[in-house]
Amino acid sequence: MRGRLTLTCGSCGADLPSGSRFCNNCGTPVQPSAASRPRFASPDAYTPKHLAEKILTSKSALEGERKHVTVLFADLKGSMELLADRDPEEARRLLDPVLERMMDAVHHYEAR
């Protein structure tokens, strides 16, 4: 059985209806939880600073250039069975460390 996702007020702890922008009890604006915010929303959220600087400094040399690219596809064997009955946040907690290790390997070889 999947867990029910509920919002709670960070100020007074009251349960909030889905989609609430303000607490019905104390009126405090609802802040999205860290779990609901995408960790990899944009490339600057996960690209190491040294690699981002290298990309930006060579931008003019790269513009208009045709390049060979390598595409990495990773299939996590058994992941569907592992995640099928889990809450989305729990599934994310399981998968994020794996994705981070893959991204670290890609960044190690300065892939973009």
DSSP file with accessible surface (Angstrom, degrees, kcal/mol):
  #  RESIDUE AA STRUCTURE BP1 BP2  ACC     N-H-->O    O-->H-N    N-H-->O    O-->H-N    TCO  KAPPA ALPHA  PHI   PSI    X-CA   Y-CA   Z-CA
    1    1 A M              0   0  222      0, 0.0     2,-0.2     0, 0.0    86,-0.1   0.000 360.0 360.0 360.0 136.2    0.0    0.0    0.0
    2    2 A R        -     0   0  160     84,-0.1     2,-0.1     1,-0.1    84,-0.1  -0.588 360.0-112.0 -85.0 144.4    1.3    3.4   -0.9
    3    3 A G        -     0   0   47     -2,-0.2     2,-0.3     1,-0.1    -1,-0.1  -0.399  30.0-112.0 -73.4 148.9    1.6    6.1    1.7
    4    4 A R        -     0   0  206     -2,-0.1     2,-0.6    83,-0.1    -1,-0.1  -0.656  25.4-133.4 -81.2 133.1   -0.6    9.2    1.6
    5    5 A L        +     0   0  105     -2,-0.3     2,-0.4     2,-0.0    13,-0.1  -0.776  33.0 173.4 -88.6 122.5    1.2   12.4    0.8
    6    6 A T        -     0   0   66     -2,-0.6     2,-0.4    11,-0.0     9,-0.0  -0.966  25.9-134.8-129.0 150.4    0.2   15.2    3.1
    7    7 A L  E     -A   16   0A  59      9,-0.9     9,-2.9    -2,-0.4     2,-0.4  -0.805  19.9-167.1 -97.2 143.8    1.4   18.7    3.7
    8    8 A T  E     -A   15   0A  82     -2,-0.4     2,-0.3     7,-0.2     7,-0.2  -0.982  28.7-106.3-129.3 147.2    2.0   20.1    7.1
    9    9 A C     >  -     0   0    8      5,-2.5     4,-1.4    -2,-0.4    21,-0.1  -0.512  18.8-148.7 -69.9 129.8    2.5   23.6    8.2
   10   10 A G  T  4 S+     0   0   87     -2,-0.3    -1,-0.2     1,-0.1    20,-0.1   0.701  95.5  46.6 -71.9 -16.8    6.1   24.3    9.1
   11   11 A S  T  4 S+     0   0   84      3,-0.1    -1,-0.1    17,-0.1    -2,-0.0   0.921 132.2   8.0 -91.6 -51.4    5.0   26.9   11.6
   12   12 A C  T  4 S-     0   0   56      2,-0.1    -2,-0.1    16,-0.1    -1,-0.0   0.544  90.8-122.3-112.6  -9.8    2.1   25.3   13.6
   13   13 A G     <  +     0   0   46     -4,-1.4    -3,-0.1     1,-0.2     3,-0.1   0.521  55.2 153.6  83.3   5.4    2.1   21.7   12.3
   14   14 A A        -     0   0   26     -6,-0.1    -5,-2.5     1,-0.1    -1,-0.2  -0.369  50.8-108.7 -68.8 144.2   -1.5   21.7   11.1
   15   15 A D  E     -A    8   0A 117     -7,-0.2    -7,-0.2    -2,-0.0     9,-0.2  -0.555  38.5-153.8 -69.6 138.9   -2.4   19.2    8.2
   16   16 A L  E     -A    7   0A  13     -9,-2.9    -9,-0.9    -2,-0.2     3,-0.1  -0.907  15.8-110.7-119.3 144.8   -3.0   21.1    5.0
   17   17 A P    >   -     0   0   70      0, 0.0     3,-1.7     0, 0.0   -11,-0.0  -0.355  52.0 -85.1 -65.9 151.0   -5.1   20.3    2.0
   18   18 A S  T 3  S+     0   0  125      1,-0.3   -12,-0.0   -13,-0.1     0, 0.0  -0.289 116.0  23.3 -56.2 137.1   -3.1   19.4   -1.2
   19   19 A G  T 3  S+     0   0   63      1,-0.2    -1,-0.3    -3,-0.1     2,-0.0   0.506  84.4 158.0  84.4   4.5   -2.2   22.5   -3.2
   20   20 A S    <   -     0   0   23     -3,-1.7    -1,-0.2     1,-0.1     3,-0.1  -0.359  25.7-175.4 -63.6 139.3   -2.4   24.9   -0.2
   21   21 A R  S    S+     0   0  193      1,-0.3     9,-2.5     8,-0.1     2,-0.3   0.612  74.5  28.2-103.8 -22.3   -0.4   28.1   -0.5
   22   22 A F  B    S-B   29   0B 108      7,-0.3    -1,-0.3   -13,-0.0     2,-0.2  -0.979  91.6 -99.3-137.2 150.8   -1.2   29.3    3.1
   23   23 A C     >  -     0   0    6      5,-2.3     4,-1.3    -2,-0.3    -7,-0.1  -0.515  21.5-147.8 -69.5 131.7   -1.9   27.4    6.3
   24   24 A N  T  4 S+     0   0  125     -2,-0.2    -1,-0.1    -9,-0.2    -8,-0.1   0.687  96.5  45.8 -71.8 -18.1   -5.6   27.3    7.1
   25   25 A N  T  4 S+     0   0  120      3,-0.1    -1,-0.1   -10,-0.1    -9,-0.0   0.910 133.0   6.7 -91.4 -51.4   -4.8   27.4   10.8
   26   26 A C  T  4 S-     0   0   60      2,-0.1    -2,-0.1   -12,-0.0    -1,-0.0   0.506  90.0-121.6-115.9  -8.8   -2.2   30.2   11.2
   27   27 A G     <  +     0   0   43     -4,-1.3    -3,-0.1     1,-0.3     3,-0.1   0.492  55.9 151.6  84.4   2.6   -1.9   31.8    7.8
   28   28 A T        -     0   0   49     -6,-0.1    -5,-2.3     1,-0.1    -1,-0.3  -0.436  54.5-104.5 -68.4 137.0    1.8   31.1    7.3
   29   29 A P  B     -B   22   0B  68      0, 0.0     2,-0.4     0, 0.0    -7,-0.3  -0.373  38.1-115.9 -59.7 139.4    2.8   30.7    3.6
   30   30 A V        -     0   0   35     -9,-2.5   -21,-0.1   -21,-0.1   -23,-0.0  -0.673  25.6-154.1 -82.2 126.4    3.5   27.1    2.7
   31   31 A Q        -     0   0  149     -2,-0.4   -21,-0.1     1,-0.0     2,-0.0  -0.869  23.4-113.4 -98.7 132.9    7.1   26.3    1.8
   32   32 A P        -     0   0   64      0, 0.0     2,-0.0     0, 0.0     5,-0.0  -0.376  37.2-111.2 -63.3 143.4    7.7   23.3   -0.4
   33   33 A S    >>  -     0   0   64      1,-0.1     4,-1.0    -2,-0.0     3,-0.7  -0.339  20.8-114.6 -71.6 158.1    9.5   20.5    1.3
   34   34 A A  T 34 S+     0   0   71      1,-0.2     3,-0.4     2,-0.2    -1,-0.1   0.860 116.9  57.8 -60.5 -34.2   13.1   19.7    0.4
   35   35 A A  T 34 S+     0   0   58      1,-0.2    -1,-0.2     3,-0.0     4,-0.1   0.818 105.3  49.6 -68.0 -29.1   11.8   16.2   -0.9
   36   36 A S  T <4 S+     0   0   67     -3,-0.7    -1,-0.2     2,-0.1    -2,-0.2   0.674  92.2  89.0 -86.4 -15.5    9.4   17.8   -3.3
   37   37 A R  S  < S-     0   0  130     -4,-1.0     2,-0.2    -3,-0.4     3,-0.0  -0.666  88.6-112.8 -81.5 132.2   11.9   20.2   -4.8
   38   38 A P    >   -     0   0   83      0, 0.0     3,-0.7     0, 0.0     4,-0.1  -0.442  20.4-157.5 -65.9 128.8   13.8   18.7   -7.8
   39   39 A R  T 3  S+     0   0  120      1,-0.2     3,-0.2    -2,-0.2    -3,-0.0   0.768  92.8  40.3 -76.2 -27.7   17.4   18.2   -7.0
   40   40 A F  T 3  S+     0   0   58      1,-0.2    -1,-0.2     6,-0.1     6,-0.1  -0.300  72.3 138.2-116.6  47.8   18.5   18.2  -10.6
   41   41 A A  S <  S+     0   0   74     -3,-0.7    -1,-0.2     1,-0.1    -2,-0.1   0.849  74.9   7.1 -64.6 -36.2   16.3   21.0  -11.9
   42   42 A S  S >> S-     0   0   44     -3,-0.2     3,-2.1    -4,-0.1     4,-0.6  -0.972  80.2-104.8-144.9 158.7   18.9   22.6  -14.0
   43   43 A P  H >> S+     0   0   78      0, 0.0     4,-2.1     0, 0.0     3,-1.2   0.840 117.0  60.6 -56.2 -32.7   22.5   21.7  -15.1
   44   44 A D  H 34 S+     0   0  132      1,-0.3     8,-0.1     2,-0.2    -3,-0.0   0.713  95.2  65.0 -71.7 -11.7   24.0   24.3  -12.8
   45   45 A A  H <4 S+     0   0   60     -3,-2.1    -1,-0.3     1,-0.1    -4,-0.1   0.756 120.5  17.5 -76.7 -23.0   22.4   22.4   -9.8
   46   46 A Y  H << S+     0   0   87     -3,-1.2    -2,-0.2    -4,-0.6    -1,-0.1   0.486  96.8 103.3-128.5  -5.2   24.6   19.3  -10.5
   47   47 A T  S  < S-     0   0   30     -4,-2.1     5,-0.1    -5,-0.2    65,-0.0  -0.689  77.3-113.6 -84.0 126.7   27.5   20.4  -12.7
   48   48 A P     >  -     0   0   38      0, 0.0     4,-2.5     0, 0.0     3,-0.3  -0.276  24.0-120.5 -57.5 144.1   30.8   20.7  -10.7
   49   49 A K  H  > S+     0   0  160      1,-0.2     4,-2.5     2,-0.2     5,-0.2   0.892 110.9  52.5 -56.2 -44.1   31.9   24.4  -10.6
   50   50 A H  H  > S+     0   0  115      1,-0.2     4,-1.8     2,-0.2    -1,-0.2   0.894 112.0  46.3 -63.3 -35.7   35.3   23.7  -12.3
   51   51 A L  H  > S+     0   0    1     -3,-0.3     4,-2.5     2,-0.2    -2,-0.2   0.917 110.8  51.7 -73.7 -39.1   33.5   22.0  -15.2
   52   52 A A  H  X S+     0   0   30     -4,-2.5     4,-2.7     1,-0.2    -2,-0.2   0.915 110.2  49.8 -61.6 -42.8   30.9   24.7  -15.5
   53   53 A E  H  X S+     0   0  102     -4,-2.5     4,-2.5    -5,-0.2    -1,-0.2   0.908 110.0  50.7 -63.1 -40.3   33.7   27.3  -15.7
   54   54 A K  H  X S+     0   0   90     -4,-1.8     4,-1.5    -5,-0.2    -2,-0.2   0.918 111.4  48.2 -64.1 -41.1   35.6   25.3  -18.3
   55   55 A I  H  < S+     0   0   47     -4,-2.5     4,-0.3     1,-0.2    -2,-0.2   0.938 113.4  47.3 -63.8 -46.1   32.4   25.1  -20.4
   56   56 A L  H >< S+     0   0  119     -4,-2.7     3,-0.9     1,-0.2     4,-0.3   0.883 111.0  50.3 -66.6 -37.4   31.7   28.8  -20.1
   57   57 A T  H 3< S+     0   0  116     -4,-2.5    -1,-0.2     1,-0.2     3,-0.2   0.794 116.3  41.7 -73.1 -24.6   35.2   29.9  -20.9
   58   58 A S  T 3X S+     0   0   33     -4,-1.5     4,-1.5    -5,-0.2     3,-0.3   0.302  84.0 107.9-101.7  11.1   35.3   27.7  -24.1
   59   59 A K  H <> S+     0   0  115     -3,-0.9     4,-1.8    -4,-0.3     3,-0.4   0.905  76.8  49.8 -55.8 -47.2   31.7   28.6  -25.1
   60   60 A S  H  4 S+     0   0   99     -4,-0.3    -1,-0.2     1,-0.3    -2,-0.1   0.875 110.7  50.7 -65.3 -33.2   32.7   30.8  -28.1
   61   61 A A  H  4 S+     0   0   70     -3,-0.3    -1,-0.3     1,-0.2    -2,-0.2   0.797 113.5  46.3 -71.7 -26.8   35.1   28.1  -29.4
   62   62 A L  H >< S+     0   0   46     -4,-1.5     3,-2.1    -3,-0.4    -2,-0.2   0.727  84.3 107.6 -88.0 -24.3   32.3   25.5  -29.1
   63   63 A E  T 3< S+     0   0  128     -4,-1.8     3,-0.1     1,-0.3    -3,-0.0  -0.342  94.4   4.8 -61.7 130.6   29.5   27.5  -30.7
   64   64 A G  T 3  S+     0   0   86      1,-0.3     2,-0.3    -2,-0.1    -1,-0.3   0.389  98.4 134.2  79.0  -3.7   28.6   26.2  -34.2
   65   65 A E    <   -     0   0  100     -3,-2.1     2,-0.5     1,-0.0    -1,-0.3  -0.579  52.8-135.8 -81.2 137.7   31.1   23.4  -33.8
   66   66 A R        -     0   0  242     -2,-0.3     2,-0.3    -3,-0.1    -1,-0.0  -0.805  31.6-177.9 -90.9 132.9   29.9   19.9  -34.8
   67   67 A K        -     0   0  108     -2,-0.5     2,-0.3    -5,-0.0    -5,-0.0  -0.949  30.9-118.2-132.7 151.4   31.0   17.3  -32.3
   68   68 A H        -     0   0  190     -2,-0.3     2,-0.4     2,-0.0     0, 0.0  -0.668  37.6-159.6 -78.9 141.9   30.8   13.6  -31.8
   69   69 A V        -     0   0  118     -2,-0.3     2,-0.5     2,-0.0     0, 0.0  -0.922  13.9-146.6-125.3 152.1   28.8   12.7  -28.7
   70   70 A T        -     0   0  144     -2,-0.4     2,-0.5     2,-0.0    -2,-0.0  -0.971  14.9-153.0-114.2 132.2   28.6    9.7  -26.5
   71   71 A V        -     0   0  123     -2,-0.5     2,-0.6     2,-0.0    -2,-0.0  -0.912   4.4-149.9-108.9 130.3   25.2    8.9  -25.0
   72   72 A L        -     0   0  117     -2,-0.5     2,-0.5     2,-0.0    -2,-0.0  -0.878  15.0-178.9-101.0 123.8   25.1    7.0  -21.7
   73   73 A F        -     0   0  168     -2,-0.6     2,-0.5     2,-0.0    -2,-0.0  -0.991   4.1-171.5-120.3 129.5   22.1    4.8  -21.1
   74   74 A A        -     0   0   50     -2,-0.5     2,-0.6     2,-0.0    -2,-0.0  -0.986   7.9-165.8-125.5 125.8   21.8    2.9  -17.9
   75   75 A D        -     0   0  125     -2,-0.5     2,-1.0     4,-0.0    -2,-0.0  -0.952  15.3-145.6-108.8 118.9   19.2    0.3  -17.1
   76   76 A L    >   -     0   0   55     -2,-0.6     3,-2.3     1,-0.0     4,-0.3  -0.765  24.1-128.3 -87.5 105.1   19.0   -0.6  -13.5
   77   77 A K  T 3  S+     0   0  208     -2,-1.0    -1,-0.0     1,-0.3    -2,-0.0  -0.283  88.0   5.1 -57.8 127.5   18.2   -4.3  -13.5
   78   78 A G  T 3> S+     0   0   35      1,-0.1     4,-2.3     3,-0.0    -1,-0.3   0.532  88.1 129.4  79.1   7.4   15.1   -5.0  -11.3
   79   79 A S  H <>  +     0   0   24     -3,-2.3     4,-2.3     1,-0.2     5,-0.2   0.875  69.1  54.0 -65.9 -35.5   14.4   -1.3  -10.6
   80   80 A M  H  > S+     0   0  141     -4,-0.3     4,-1.5     1,-0.2    -1,-0.2   0.921 111.8  44.5 -65.2 -41.5   10.8   -1.6  -11.6
   81   81 A E  H  4 S+     0   0  147      1,-0.2     4,-0.4     2,-0.2    -1,-0.2   0.891 113.6  51.7 -67.1 -39.1   10.2   -4.5   -9.2
   82   82 A L  H  < S+     0   0   85     -4,-2.3    -2,-0.2     1,-0.2    -1,-0.2   0.885 120.8  32.2 -63.6 -37.5   12.2   -2.7   -6.5
   83   83 A L  H >< S+     0   0   31     -4,-2.3     3,-1.8    -5,-0.2    -1,-0.2   0.567  89.2  99.3-100.2  -9.4   10.2    0.5   -6.8
   84   84 A A  T 3< S+     0   0   45     -4,-1.5    -1,-0.1     1,-0.3    -2,-0.1   0.839  94.6  28.5 -52.4 -45.1    6.7   -0.8   -7.8
   85   85 A D  T 3  S+     0   0  132     -4,-0.4    -1,-0.3    -3,-0.2     2,-0.3   0.194 100.3 108.3-105.1  17.5    5.1   -0.6   -4.3
   86   86 A R  S <  S-     0   0   80     -3,-1.8   -84,-0.1   -84,-0.1    -3,-0.0  -0.653  75.2-105.4 -98.3 154.1    7.1    2.3   -2.9
   87   87 A D     >  -     0   0   28     -2,-0.3     4,-2.6   -86,-0.1     5,-0.2  -0.411  36.7-115.6 -65.2 144.6    6.1    5.8   -2.1
   88   88 A P  H  > S+     0   0   81      0, 0.0     4,-2.3     0, 0.0     5,-0.2   0.884 115.8  50.8 -55.6 -39.7    7.6    8.2   -4.7
   89   89 A E  H  > S+     0   0   48      2,-0.2     4,-2.1     1,-0.2     5,-0.1   0.896 111.0  48.3 -66.3 -38.5    9.8   10.0   -2.1
   90   90 A E  H  > S+     0   0   70      2,-0.2     4,-1.7    -3,-0.2    -1,-0.2   0.920 110.7  51.2 -67.2 -40.8   11.1    6.6   -0.9
   91   91 A A  H  X S+     0   0   16     -4,-2.6     4,-2.3     1,-0.2     5,-0.2   0.922 109.9  50.3 -61.4 -41.0   11.9    5.5   -4.5
   92   92 A R  H  X S+     0   0   86     -4,-2.3     4,-2.9    -5,-0.2    -1,-0.2   0.898 106.2  54.7 -64.8 -40.6   13.7    8.8   -5.0
   93   93 A R  H  < S+     0   0  161     -4,-2.1    -1,-0.2     1,-0.2    -2,-0.2   0.853 112.0  45.9 -61.9 -31.6   15.8    8.3   -1.9
   94   94 A L  H  X S+     0   0   70     -4,-1.7     4,-0.5    -5,-0.1    -2,-0.2   0.888 119.4  38.3 -76.5 -39.7   16.8    4.9   -3.2
   95   95 A L  H  X S+     0   0   45     -4,-2.3     4,-2.5    -5,-0.2     3,-0.4   0.819  99.2  72.9 -84.9 -32.4   17.6    6.0   -6.8
   96   96 A D  H  X S+     0   0   10     -4,-2.9     4,-2.9     1,-0.2     5,-0.2   0.899  95.6  51.3 -54.8 -44.7   19.3    9.4   -6.1
   97   97 A P  H  > S+     0   0   68      0, 0.0     4,-2.0     0, 0.0    -1,-0.2   0.901 111.6  48.9 -61.3 -35.0   22.6    8.0   -4.7
   98   98 A V  H  X S+     0   0   55     -4,-0.5     4,-2.1    -3,-0.4    -2,-0.2   0.943 112.9  46.6 -67.4 -45.9   22.8    5.7   -7.8
   99   99 A L  H  X S+     0   0   68     -4,-2.5     4,-2.7     1,-0.2     5,-0.2   0.898 110.3  53.7 -63.5 -39.2   22.2    8.6  -10.2
  100  100 A E  H  X S+     0   0   60     -4,-2.9     4,-2.5    -5,-0.2    -1,-0.2   0.905 107.9  50.0 -63.3 -40.0   24.7   10.8   -8.3
  101  101 A R  H  X S+     0   0  196     -4,-2.0     4,-1.9    -5,-0.2    -1,-0.2   0.899 111.3  48.9 -65.5 -39.1   27.4    8.2   -8.7
  102  102 A M  H  X S+     0   0   49     -4,-2.1     4,-2.2     2,-0.2    -2,-0.2   0.927 112.0  48.4 -64.8 -43.3   26.7    7.9  -12.4
  103  103 A M  H  X S+     0   0   42     -4,-2.7     4,-3.0     1,-0.2     5,-0.2   0.891 108.0  55.0 -65.7 -36.7   26.8   11.7  -12.8
  104  104 A D  H  X S+     0   0  104     -4,-2.5     4,-2.2     1,-0.2    -1,-0.2   0.910 108.3  49.2 -60.3 -41.3   30.1   11.8  -10.8
  105  105 A A  H  X S+     0   0   51     -4,-1.9     4,-1.2     2,-0.2    -2,-0.2   0.926 111.8  48.1 -64.8 -42.3   31.6    9.3  -13.3
  106  106 A V  H ><>S+     0   0   43     -4,-2.2     5,-2.3     1,-0.2     3,-0.5   0.943 113.8  46.8 -63.2 -45.8   30.4   11.4  -16.3
  107  107 A H  H ><5S+     0   0   19     -4,-3.0     3,-2.1     1,-0.2    -1,-0.2   0.851 102.2  65.0 -66.5 -31.7   31.8   14.6  -14.8
  108  108 A H  H 3<5S+     0   0  136     -4,-2.2    -1,-0.2     1,-0.3    -2,-0.2   0.884 106.2  43.3 -58.2 -36.9   35.1   12.9  -13.9
  109  109 A Y  T <<5S-     0   0  183     -4,-1.2    -1,-0.3    -3,-0.5    -2,-0.2   0.204 119.9-114.1 -94.1  16.2   35.7   12.5  -17.7
  110  110 A E  T < 5 +     0   0   77     -3,-2.1    -3,-0.2     1,-0.2     2,-0.2   0.794  59.4 160.1  56.2  36.0   34.5   16.1  -18.2
  111  111 A A      <       0   0   42     -5,-2.3    -1,-0.2    -6,-0.1    -2,-0.0  -0.539 360.0 360.0 -82.4 152.8   31.4   15.0  -20.2
  112  112 A R              0   0  139     -2,-0.2    -1,-0.1   -65,-0.0    -5,-0.1  -0.251 360.0 360.0-116.6 360.0   28.7   17.5  -20.4
